[in-house]
Amino acid sequence: MTKVLIVGGGVAGLSAGAHLQMNGYETEIYEMHKIPGGLCTAWKRGEYTIDGCVHWWVNTNPQDPCYPIVNGLVDMDHFPRVTYEEFCTIEDKGTVLHFYSNLERFEEELKRVCPQDGPIIEELIKGAKKIASIKIPADKAPEVMNLWDRIRMIKSMATMGAMAKKWSQPIGEYVKKIKSPVLRKLLSCFPFYPQFPIFAFLMHASLFHNKNASYPIGGAQELINRLVHRYTSLGGKLFCNSKVEKVLVENGTAKGLRLGNGISCAGDYVISAADGHHTMSQLLDRQYVDKESQELYFTEKHVPKMSQLYISLGVARTFNDSFKPVVYIPLQRPIKIGTIETTHVLVTVRNFDPTLAPKGKTVLSMFIVADNADYWVRLRNEKREAYEQEKMQIAKQMIEEVDAYFGNIKENVEMIDVATPASYIRYTNNWNGAPSGWQDFQLFVNPPKKQIKNLKNFFLCGQWLGDGGLTGSMKSGRDIAQIVCKKEGKKFKLASSS
Ligand SMILES: Cc1cc2nc3c(=O)[nH]c(=O)nc-3n(C[C@H](O)[C@H](O)[C@H](O)COP(=O)(O)OP(=O)(O)OC[C@H]3O[C@@H](n4cnc5c(N)ncnc54)[C@H](O)[C@@H]3O)c2cc1C
């Protein structure tokens, strides 16, 4: 049986493994951490569970072209999920704006709160509705498409491409014409980096409108448990605590892996579902760098700068009003991490998932953008005490801030946890602790190639191939399985998970 070795047991590695097992391949996944999941992870602190990942899981509506991929991995009919009625709430000097999922309701809200921006609101809503009506086929990886598939793809991409072009202005520029401060703030807040085109905002609005973004009850941990179960029940072998040191290559063909403990294993194909930069520079020793990967990984052009501080609080109280992934709270004292000054913090009140805290208690998680991963790594390595103190200082400030916003927090805090860019690097190897791969929108539109020109039987998959996020990484794993099947002259099949 043809054997495929996979580096990394994150969502992409598990997806690649499961899809290859469905198609009669023998696979082994090597994961460096003691548990699988990569960025899709959760951790326990006393009686609280911190979900370190899932805010919204997109492409999870049965009508979405990616749904069969997701459903082939986890039985979606029997996976309880929450579909949000609101994306977020944001406030400016007492003015509160709700970003409702339903676009008609959102338009009404926008016109009520920001009447001075009527024409802009109409153009934004019209754009989001148009994007919501477009479906891009996802049944085949671009690399395995025939001429007919390509024509089909080009046709649907033409409309999406036209929208992307029309809405290509960077958010930071677009907001200058908006009069209402609260609407300007909404567009400027994460996850829409100012250099991203306004298209990114509209895309999110369209996904929420289509009820195509949900939250799985049990969060990241439950999702990973189900993925691991699927992979192993198909016969896949998952080895944790197994850091890969090198990809073994003979005569320009990948032949196996050497692990950190010195043991080598042989395979017919090698897939790296680990961080792209780590793969090119460490696992392949910079030996197989083609023109594209040189530019991507070894020039300053695309280096991801943004990571995050992820602060979680366990509070002994409930919150009635929240059924949304995000509340942006204005900070009384803006906080500067690296060169980025944050004036609003993204808070998720995780009261929609009863598995994360005991009855009557709630986990709050906060996401603060940081562009100084090196600083956090150095501080942790060289001055551990100062590192812990700085984390606690930031947590204390955030407690003051959420207390000022929601009230009744300070006296009820039972658990504090702070993950820094250093934590993300340590546990997942991701370049500069980046949360979702490239931060260059163009690389989502024109993703990097999954193969390196001068290295045979080796593939890359996961978020660094332009397929960011949970479903993107699942699709990326499926794509690689299709590519391997095509190379071997096999017809690819998707097995049902139910
Ligand atoms: C705070 C946060 C919030 C997020 N929120 C969302 C969200 O709401 N919705 C969404 O869709 N996405 C979200 N994401 C993004 C999403 O989690 C990722 O895009 C996705 O999980 C990436 O999966 P992956 O398998 O491609 O990569 P990774 O998760 O990075 O997996 C790579 C795996 O490879 C392993 N590895 C690395 N090097 C080696 C080695 N040498 N040997 C062995 N193993 C190795 C790592 O340990 C890791 O397990 C979020 C991410 C973060 C950090």
The ligand as an SDF file (V2000), in Angstrom:
LIG
                    3D

 53 58  0  0  0  0  0  0  0  0999 V2000
   -6.7570   33.1050   18.4520 C   0  0  0  0  0  0  0  0  0  0  0  0
   -7.1880   32.4870   17.1580 C   0  0  0  0  0  0  0  0  0  0  0  0
   -8.5010   32.5660   16.7590 C   0  0  0  0  0  0  0  0  0  0  0  0
   -8.9120   31.9590   15.5700 C   0  0  0  0  0  0  0  0  0  0  0  0
  -10.2330   32.0090   15.2440 N   0  0  0  0  0  0  0  0  0  0  0  0
  -10.6600   31.3590   14.1530 C   0  0  0  0  0  0  0  0  0  0  0  0
  -12.0490   31.3110   13.8590 C   0  0  0  0  0  0  0  0  0  0  0  0
  -12.8830   31.8240   14.6000 O   0  0  0  0  0  0  0  0  0  0  0  0
  -12.4270   30.6750   12.7170 N   0  0  0  0  0  0  0  0  0  0  0  0
  -11.5490   30.0760   11.8740 C   0  0  0  0  0  0  0  0  0  0  0  0
  -11.9630   29.5050   10.8610 O   0  0  0  0  0  0  0  0  0  0  0  0
  -10.2200   30.1180   12.1240 N   0  0  0  0  0  0  0  0  0  0  0  0
   -9.7620   30.7290   13.2470 C   0  0  0  0  0  0  0  0  0  0  0  0
   -8.4310   30.7630   13.5250 N   0  0  0  0  0  0  0  0  0  0  0  0
   -7.4970   30.2290   12.5180 C   0  0  0  0  0  0  0  0  0  0  0  0
   -7.4510   28.6960   12.4960 C   0  0  0  0  0  0  0  0  0  0  0  0
   -7.3070   28.1980   13.7960 O   0  0  0  0  0  0  0  0  0  0  0  0
   -6.2640   28.2400   11.6590 C   0  0  0  0  0  0  0  0  0  0  0  0
   -6.2800   28.8850   10.3870 O   0  0  0  0  0  0  0  0  0  0  0  0
   -6.2640   26.7330   11.4210 C   0  0  0  0  0  0  0  0  0  0  0  0
   -6.5110   26.0200   12.6080 O   0  0  0  0  0  0  0  0  0  0  0  0
   -4.9140   26.3470   10.8170 C   0  0  0  0  0  0  0  0  0  0  0  0
   -4.8220   24.9560   10.6970 O   0  0  0  0  0  0  0  0  0  0  0  0
   -3.5490   24.2930   10.0180 P   0  0  0  0  0  0  0  0  0  0  0  0
   -3.6870   22.8310   10.2030 O   0  0  0  0  0  0  0  0  0  0  0  0
   -3.4100   24.8190    8.6290 O   0  0  0  0  0  0  0  0  0  0  0  0
   -2.2670   24.8440   10.8120 O   0  0  0  0  0  0  0  0  0  0  0  0
   -1.8170   24.6520   12.3510 P   0  0  0  0  0  0  0  0  0  0  0  0
   -2.9900   24.7090   13.2260 O   0  0  0  0  0  0  0  0  0  0  0  0
   -0.7280   25.6080   12.5580 O   0  0  0  0  0  0  0  0  0  0  0  0
   -1.2590   23.1720   12.4010 O   0  0  0  0  0  0  0  0  0  0  0  0
    0.0920   22.8680   12.1520 C   0  0  0  0  0  0  0  0  0  0  0  0
    0.4740   21.7150   13.0700 C   0  0  0  0  0  0  0  0  0  0  0  0
    1.8030   21.3230   12.7510 O   0  0  0  0  0  0  0  0  0  0  0  0
    2.4960   21.0440   13.9640 C   0  0  0  0  0  0  0  0  0  0  0  0
    3.9300   21.1690   13.6900 N   0  0  0  0  0  0  0  0  0  0  0  0
    4.6160   22.2830   13.3390 C   0  0  0  0  0  0  0  0  0  0  0  0
    5.9100   21.9780   13.1480 N   0  0  0  0  0  0  0  0  0  0  0  0
    6.0520   20.6410   13.3720 C   0  0  0  0  0  0  0  0  0  0  0  0
    7.1390   19.7460   13.3270 C   0  0  0  0  0  0  0  0  0  0  0  0
    8.3740   20.1350   13.0110 N   0  0  0  0  0  0  0  0  0  0  0  0
    6.9070   18.4200   13.6180 N   0  0  0  0  0  0  0  0  0  0  0  0
    5.6710   17.9900   13.9370 C   0  0  0  0  0  0  0  0  0  0  0  0
    4.5920   18.8080   14.0160 N   0  0  0  0  0  0  0  0  0  0  0  0
    4.7840   20.1220   13.7170 C   0  0  0  0  0  0  0  0  0  0  0  0
    1.9560   22.0940   14.9240 C   0  0  0  0  0  0  0  0  0  0  0  0
    2.1800   21.7400   16.2620 O   0  0  0  0  0  0  0  0  0  0  0  0
    0.4720   22.1170   14.5360 C   0  0  0  0  0  0  0  0  0  0  0  0
   -0.2570   21.1550   15.2790 O   0  0  0  0  0  0  0  0  0  0  0  0
   -7.9800   31.3160   14.7210 C   0  0  0  0  0  0  0  0  0  0  0  0
   -6.6470   31.2360   15.1290 C   0  0  0  0  0  0  0  0  0  0  0  0
   -6.2500   31.8050   16.3290 C   0  0  0  0  0  0  0  0  0  0  0  0
   -4.8200   31.6850   16.7660 C   0  0  0  0  0  0  0  0  0  0  0  0
  1  2  1  0
  2  3  1  0
  2 52  2  0
  3  4  2  0
  4  5  1  0
  4 50  1  0
  5  6  2  0
  6  7  1  0
  6 13  1  0
  7  8  2  0
  7  9  1  0
  9 10  1  0
 10 11  2  0
 10 12  1  0
 12 13  2  0
 13 14  1  0
 14 15  1  0
 14 50  1  0
 15 16  1  0
 16 17  1  0
 16 18  1  0
 18 19  1  0
 18 20  1  0
 20 21  1  0
 20 22  1  0
 22 23  1  0
 23 24  1  0
 24 25  2  0
 24 26  1  0
 24 27  1  0
 27 28  1  0
 28 29  2  0
 28 30  1  0
 28 31  1  0
 31 32  1  0
 32 33  1  0
 33 34  1  0
 33 48  1  0
 34 35  1  0
 35 36  1  0
 35 46  1  0
 36 37  1  0
 36 45  1  0
 37 38  2  0
 38 39  1  0
 39 40  1  0
 39 45  2  0
 40 41  1  0
 40 42  2  0
 42 43  1  0
 43 44  2  0
 44 45  1  0
 46 47  1  0
 46 48  1  0
 48 49  1  0
 50 51  2  0
 51 52  1  0
 52 53  1  0
M  END
$$$$
